Amino acid sequence: MTERSFTVIENHWITLGDGTRLAARIWIPDGAEADPVPAVFEFLPYRKHDGTSARDESTYPAFAAAGIAGVRVDIRGSGESDGVIDGEYTELELANACELIAWIAEQPWSNGNVGMMGISWGGFNSLQVAALRPPALKAVISIASTTDRYNDDIHYKNGCHLSAQLSWAATMLAYQSRPPDPELVGERWREMWMERLENEPFFMEEWLTHQRRDDFWRHGSISEDYSAIQIPALVIAGWADGYRNTPLLAVEGLGKKAKALIGPWVHKYPHFAWPKPRADFLGEAIAFWNHWLRGEENGVETIPQVRAYLLDGPKPALRRDSDPGIWISKEVWSKPDMRCFYVDQFGTLLEGMPIPSAAHEIYLKSPLDTGTASGEWFTLKPDAELAGDQRVDDAGSLVLETMPLSEPQAYLGQPVLTVALRADAELANLCARVVDIHPDGSATRVSFGVINLAHRDGNAEPKPLTPGEPVSIRLALDACGYRFGKGHRIRLSLSTAYWPTILPPPVNSGLTIDIASLGLALPMLGEHESFEMKQPGNPDPLPKYIAHTPPVTRRSITRDLSANRTDYLVHEDTGLTERPGTGLSTRQLREELWSISPDDPLSMKGTAIWTCDMQRPGWSVRTISISRISCTDRDWLIGASVTAYEAEKQVFEKIFEKSIPRDLM
């Protein structure tokens, strides 16, 4: 197909019905007014002019060259858009999205058919808007998203409080505190900036006032009513990212309307993600849009319902540029058959169902700093953000494992743990990890799951444990696609802590685990086909920006034996980078510190400091935002501050402090 020339509109104002102007960057194929084209819409708070510009330039020019317009819009209160953001996926945001889709469909260059696309926030709201059924929206591509905002996002997981909640609140505070670019909005930039700084929310407060799965989280969770989505959805994720469950859950819920694609990737688009192998996302997306937005008969609807990369025993490493494995497909996805394991009296995992027998109880009380090899929940690079060698965390865990496997075993889906246990206190957490033990002893995390045991019967109405009273637990771990090699061992690791991934309850409770009751069910791969995934035509699709200072990444763990404290430090510096043609340079520095005493849950503290610089000759601004969390036995203690500078002069400061009662967490 001959590539079309196209025009890029760097900034276009779209005025909503309430008078708010939202800023859009638009790619329009030349000649579209005479021969209208379909359009793809992306709606984010991440700043089109500098935050996502490189990523957008790796995608939308390819769409435009294929005759598909791209419309990238900043949510209100972000980038160059008017107003102040009011939260995540709010009714106002989704209503604005529907209004924008109608606007796109009415443009003279549009054929009236709109697709919606995005990764993370944009993947979330693509599915949520699809459930609202705006007439012009005909298909969506959702990458690294969720079907359940409570249980599969950065906030909570089976009632456990994820540390990523503070990390993400700090990120959003930093992003929303930055001003629009004066080159685009003119003299209004300072007025718009002050409005944001004065009125932007600290998202953590709202999230922490909803510690159980209530209507706040049900809003926007498409799992509440899959039938609301009536259009095709291509749902994509990576095994190395926290959103790995969504593609399989989407095809289970949406049925034939959904296709799933899962690679080995971190939280990135598949055509430039790590670890490799990548996928030809641009080719896939263009074919998808051409079929559903243009009516082209190209066979997209016949693609197997699930395509996944089956990892073949990758080892922990300082950096995983490429993971071994094969691409497999399943024509129709159905719940997998399970291979079951039980534990004998010597702690060996054996294949078969648990055999009724007398209780065999083992007491477990992990050091509260167990979990430092867990990596990030939300991964952006294939380095120390990935889970490391699990032997570090297994030292504080109950480990149960098979004998060396006589034949390889392959799995695809969510493992399930069942076990009976007793707790010392009314509150306790449990973490379960499936681990691949290589012949040399190195340990790769395959899947993990966590549960706040007060949420054992559901996340809407938690109830405390009765100390000493036996309870039966069923825990679905995260989905995996993995092949255990011959001679490897399958290990189940159980711990009562997984810090800093999850925050501890207010009491340092131990668990008495009846291993005679324990069952581990692993989802067998079953019938499948192998195939070759087409690789991107351009192996390095991101545009080259001007680096004035180099990026720096450091992660370290310090165990202060004298102070009985463990510190986990993250240092991320993007370096000062200039986008060509704009003269605008930006830099973001993130320093995040978590600390805990291994025997005192109330010692837990987290602090995230973001420094954001924007500058061009004759103009510079800086914001420093600090977000914090600590606790008592009754309350979460959160705080935030934002200080803003124009040139070297401080022009704004705001301090926020709040105490929020713990809700069985």
N, C-alpha and C positions, 0 to 999 in steps of 0.2 A: 504494500500500500504506500502511495506517495505521501511523504510527510507534508503537512500544511504549514504555512507560515502563520504567525499569530502575533497579537498585540498584548502587551502587559500594561495594565493600568495599576500603577503603584499604589495609589490611594483613591478610593471612590467612596463618597458618603452615601449611605442608604438611610433614609429617614423613616423611622417607624411611626405607627399611628399615634403614639403618645408624644411625638416630637423628638425623641432621642435619635441622635445621629450615630450610626455604627460605621466603623471603618472597614473597608473591604479591599483586598488585593485581588485583581481579576485577570485571568488569562483567557483571551477570546480568539478563537481561530479566525483568520482573515476570511472575509466573505460570508460570515455567519449571518449577517442581516439579510442577505439575499437567499441564503440557504441555511436556515436555523439549525442549531446543533443542540445535543443534550448537554447538561451541565452537572458538575459535581460540586457539592457544597461542604465546607468544613467550618466548624463554629467552636472557637477556643478562647481561653483567657491568656494565652501564652505569647502574645505580642507578635503579630505578623511581620512587622517592620524589622525586628531584630531577633526575637526569641526563636521563632520557627522558620525564619526566612530561608536558611540553607536547606532544611528538610523540604520545604515547599518547592524550592527550586530543583530538587531532585525528582519531583513527581509531576507537578502541574504543567511544566513545559512539554513533557512527554504526552500527557493527556491532550493538550492543545494541538500538538503536532498530529495527533490521531483524530482531530476533529471534535474534541470534547472540551467544553469550557470548564474552567476552574474558578470557584468563588470562595476565597478564604476570608472569613469575617472574624474580627475581634469581639468577644462578648463585652457587654457594657461595662465600663470601668476599667478596661484593660487596653493596652496599646494606645491607639488614637481614638478609641470609641468614647462617647460621652458617658456620664453617669458614674455609678459606683456598683460594683458587683455585690450581689445579695446572698451568695452561698453557692453550693454545688447543685447543679441540675434542678434548680428551683422551678416552680411553675412559671415564673416570669421568663426565665431563660428558655424553657421549652416553648412557651408561647411566642417569644421572639423568633425562635428557630422556624416555627411554622409560618410566621409572617414573612420571614426572609425567603423561605422556599417559594411562597406564593409570588414574591417580588421577582425572584429569578425566573420563574415560569412565564411571567408576563413580559420579559424583556424581548425586544425585537430580534435579538440574536439567539434566543432560546426556542427549542422545539416544544417546550412545555413539559418535558420529562426531566426530573431532577433525581440525582443520586446523592446520598449523604455518606460521608466517609470520615474516618479519623482513627487515631491511636490514643488509648488511655481516655482522657476527658472526651475527646471527639468520638472515640469508639463507644463510650458510655451513652452520650446523648444521641448518637445515631440510632441506637436500638430504642432508646426511650421515645424519641420523636417518631420513629416508625410505629410504635404502639399507639400514637395519637392519630395516625392515618391522615396526614395532610394530603389532599388529593393529588398534588403534582409529584409527591415522593414515590418513586417506583422501585427502588432497590437501595440496599445499604451494604457497605463494607465496614466491619467493626473489628479493630485490632486491639489486643490487650485490654479487654473490657470485662464487664461482669453481667451476670443475670440477677445477682443478689447483692445489693449495695451493703448490707450489713455483714454478710458472711464471707464475701469474696472481694473485698477492697482493702484499703490501707487502714481501716478503722478498728474492726474487731474480727475475731475468728473464733467461732463457737464460744463466744462470750469472753474470750481472752482479749486483753487490751494490747493492741499492737503498738510498738514504739514508733512505727511508721506514721502513726497518727500525728505525733508531735512533729516529725520530720516534714510531713506534707503540709501541716498548718504553717510551719515556718517557711516553707517554700512559697506557699500562696501569699503569705504576708509580704515576703520579699518581692514577688512578682507584682502584686497589686500596689505596692508603695512606689513604684517607678513612674515617672511622668511620661506623657506623650512626647513625641518629637516635635519641637518648635518648627522644624522645616515643613512639617505636614499640617499642623493645626494653627500655626501662627502665634500671635501674642496671647491667645487663650490658654497656652500650655500651662502657665503658672497657676491660673485660676482652676483649671481642671485638676492639676496636681494637688493643690491644697484641698479641693473637695474630696479627692480620694483619701488623702492622708487623714483628714478629719473623720471620715465616715466609714472607711473600710472596716469590715468585721474581722475579728480574730477567730477563724473558723473553729478552732479547738473548743471554744466555749460551747458552741451549738452542738458539736459532735459529742462532747462529754455529758451534756444534759440528756442524751439518749443512749444509755449504756445497754439497753435491751432492744430487741428487734420490734420496734413500735411503728406507728404510721409514718414517722419521719423517714425510716429506712425502707418501708414498703413502697413509698412514693419513688418511682423511677426504677424499681426492681421488676424487670420484665417477667421474672419467675412467678410473680403474683398472678399473671394472666398471659400465658404465651399466645393464646388465641387472638389477642389484640393485634399482633403483628401479622399482616396478611401479605407482605411483600417479601421477595427473596433477600436472603442475608448471607454474605460470605463472612465467616467468623474465624479470626486468625489469632494465634498466640504462640508463645515460645515456652519450652520446658524450663528454661533458665529464668523465667519471669514469674512474678507472683500471680499472674492472671491465667495460669495454665489450665484451670478447670473449665473455663467458659466455652471453648468450642464444642466439647462433648456434651456439656449441659445444654447448649443451644440446640444441637441437633436432636437431643432427646426431647426437648420442649417444643421446638418449632417444627420438627418432622421434616418433610420433604422441602419445606421452604428454605432450609438452612444447609449450607455446606461448611465443613470444618477443615482448617489447615493448621497443623501444629508442627513447628520446626524446633531446632535446638536452641532457639534464640533468647537473648535478653530482651529488654523493653524497647525494641526498635522496629522500624519497618523492615520487612523481610529482604528487600533488595540491597540493604547495607547493614544488616544485623550481624552480630557475633553470638556465639561461635558459628562458623561456617559448618555445613554448606548453606548457602542462601537460596532464595527462590526468585524467579522472574516475576516479582510482584507487579511491575508495570504492565507486562504482557498479560498477566492474569486479570488485572483490574480493567484494562482496556477492553479485553474480550467480554468481561462481565458487563461493563457499561454498554458496550455496543449491542449486546443481546437484549438487555432489559430496558435500556433507554432509547434504543434505536431500532430494535426489532430484527437485528442481524441474526441469521441462522448460522451459528458457529459452534454448536454443540456444547455450550457452557452448561446447559441444564442436564447434560448426561455425565458430567464429572462425578466420580464417586463421592458419596456423602462425607466420608472421612478420609483425609490424607494426612499421614503423620510420619515424622522422622523417628525411627526406632533407634534409640541410643544403644551402642554396643560397648558398654563398659568404659566410659571415659574416666580417666584418673584425675584426682584433684591436682591442680597445678596453679602456679602463680598467675598464669594467664592461659585461657583456653581459646585459642584462635580457631580451632577446628575440632569437632567432636566426631569420633567414629560412629558409624551406623548405616542404616539403609532406609530409603523411603518406601513406605507401604501404604496400601489403600484398602478400604473396605467399602464395597459398593453400597451397602446399607448398614447403618450402625444400629446395633441392638445391645442391650445390657450384656456384658461378657459373662461367660461361665467363669466360675471362681475355682482356683486351686487352694485348698485349705491346709493350714498347718496348725499343729498343736504342740504343746511343750511336754517333754517327758520329765521325770523327777530329777534328771541331771541338768536340766536347762537347755536341752537340745530341741530345736525346731524340727518336727517330723511331719511328713506329708500325711494328711488324713484329718478327720474330724476329731474334736476333743472327746476323749473317752471319760464318761462319768466316773469319778473317783474321789477319794477323800481330798479335802482341801490341802494344797501345798503352798503355804503363804511365805512371801518374802517381803521384808520391809524395805522401802525405798524412800530416801530423803536426799535429794540432790543438792549439792552446793548451789546457791542462788546465781552464781556466775556460770553455770552450765549453759552452753549455747553460744559461746564466742566464735565457734566455727560455722555458725548458721548463715553467715553472709547477710546481704540485704534482702528484705522482702521484695523490694522494688528495684530491679537491677538495670543499670544502664551501660555497664561495661563488663567484659568477660574476665575480670581480674579478681581481686579480693572481695568484690561484691558478691561473687558466687560462693556457695557453701564450700568450705575447705575440707581437709582431711578430717573425718569424723572421729578419729581416735581421741582427739582432744576432748570432745564432748562425751564420748562413750565412757571416759574415765569416771564421770559422775552419774552414770546411768546404769540401769539394769539391762544387760545385753543377753539376748537369746539368739542362737544361730543354728543353721543347718550344718550338716557335714558337707565337705566339698561336693559340689554337684557333679554327678556322673555324666549329665548331658546338659546342654544349654537350656535355659527357660526364658521365654519371652512374654512380656505383659503389656497391656494397653488398657488404661482405665484407672479407676480409683480403688486402692486397697481399702480393706475394712478390718478394723480391730474390734474384737469383743472381749471383755474381761470383767471379772468381779473383783471388787476392791473395797477397802475400808479406809476412811480418812481420820486423821487425828483431830481435825477441826471442821468448822462449818464451811470453810472455803479452801479450795485447793485446785491447782492446775495439773494437767497431765499432758505430756508431749510424747508422741510416738513417731519413730523414724524407721523407715525401711532403708537398709544400707547394703551396698555391694562390697563385700570383702574380697579384695584381689588376692591372688596367690602370694604376693609379697607383703600382705598385711595392710596395705593402704585401703582407705575406706571412703567410698563415694556415696553421698546421700542421694537416694533415688526418689523418695517421697517422704513427706512429713505431715502430721496433723496435730493440732492442739485443741484442748477443750478446758474451759472453766467448768469444773464439775457441778457447780450450781446450775449450769445450763444443760445438764445431762438429759433432760426431758424436753428440751426446746429452748429457743432464744427469746421467746416472747414473755414467758413467765418463769424466770429462774427461781429456784428455791434452795435454801441452804442445806448442806449435808447434816446428818445427825452423826456426830463423832462416834466411831466404833461400829456403826450400822452398815452391813454390806449393801452395796449397790452394784447393779449391772450396767456396764457402759458399752455403747456402740459408737465408734468413732470412724467416720469416713476420712481417709487421708487424701491429700492432693493427688490429682491424676498424674500418671507417668506413662511413658512409652519407653521400655527398657528391656534389654536382653542381658541376662546373667550368663557369663561364659562357663564352659566346662572347667571344673576345678575351683570356681569361685564359691563363696558361701553367701547365703542370704541371712542378714542379721536384722533382728528387731531390737531397737534401742528404746527404752522407756525412761523418762525423767520427769521430775516434778517441777523443773525450771527449764526455760529456754530463753535466756536473757542474752542480748538485749532485744531479740525479736518480739517476745512478749514480756509484759511487766508483771511482777509477782503480786499475788494477793496480799492482804495486810498481815497475814499470819504465816509463819514458816512451817507449813503442815507437811507431814510425811504421809505416805500411803502404804497400806498393807495389801499387797497384790497376790491374789490367788492364781498362781501360774497354771494350776490344774484346770482352771476355767477358761484359760486364754485360747482364743482362736484368731488366727491371722488369715484372711482371705485375699489372695492376689488375683487380679483380673487377667485371665489368659488371653493371648492375642487372637487365637482362633483363626478361622479362614481369612485369607488376605491375599493380595497381589503385591508383588514388588514392582517398582517403576523408577524411571529416571526423572528426577525433577529438573526442569529446565532452569538453567542458571541465568542471572542477569546479563544482558548484553554489555553493560558498562560495569566493570567490577569496582569502580570508585565513583559513584554517581553524585556525591556531595560536592558542591562548588567550593573552590578554594578562596577563603577569606584571608585577609592580611593579618598575620600574627605579630603584634608588637611586643608581647611578652609570652613566654611559653606556658602551657597548662601544666599543673602539678597535682598529683593525686597521692595521698598517703593514708594508710590505715594502720593503727597500732593498738595493741592491748598491753596494758601495764598492770602487773599485780604487785601492789605495794604490801609486802608481807608485814612490815612494821605497823602500818595503819589498818591492815586487814581490809583493803579496798582494791577492787578491780575497776580499771578505767578502760573504756573503749572509745577511741578517738578517730574521727573522720575529718580529713582535710581535703577539700576539693576546690581548686582554683582553675577557672576556665582560661585564664590568661586574658590579656587585653587584645580584643579582636576587632578588626574594622571590616564592615561590609562594603565591598567595592561599589563605587558610584554614589554612595550616600555621605561619605565623610564621617559616618557615625561609628564610634568605637564603644564596645561594651565589655564589661568584666564582672563576673560573679564569683565571690569567695564564700564558701560554706565551711564553717568549722562546727562540728557537732561532737559533744562529749556526753557519754553516759557513764555513770559510776554506780557501784553497789558494793556493799559488804556481803561476803558469801553466806553469812548467817543472819542478816538483818534485812527483811524486806522493806522496812520503812526508811532505809538508807538510800533507796533508789532515787536518782536524780538524772534529769536530762536537760541539756542546754544546746540550742542551735542558734548560731550567729551567722547572719548573712550580710555581706557588704556588697552592694551593687553600684557600679560606676557606669555612667553614660557621659560621653564627651565628644566634641568636635572642636576645631580651632575656634577659640573665643567663647566657648560654652562648656560647662561641666556641672554635673550633679552627682550626688552620692547619697545613698540611703543605707543606714545600718539598722537592721532589725534583729531583735533578740527574743527568742521564745524559750520558755522554761516549763518544766513539770517536776514536781516532787509530790510527797504524799504524807498523810498521817494515817492512823488506822481507820479513820472515818471519812477522810476527804482527799480528793485530788486537789493539789495546789498548782495553779497555772498562772503564768504571767507573760507579758510581752511588752516590748517597747519598740518604737520606731523613731529614729532621729534622721532628719533630712538636711542636706547641705546644698547650697547653690554656690558654685566656686568653692571657697573655703569658709563661707559664712553659714552658720546654722540658721535654718529658716523654719524648722518645725521640730517638735518633740511631743510624743504621746506615750504614756505609761499605762499599762493595763494589769490588774491583779484580780484573781477570782478564786474562790474556794467552792468546789462542787462536790457534794456528797457522793461517796462510792456507793454503787448500787450492786451489791453482791458481786464485787469484782476486785 
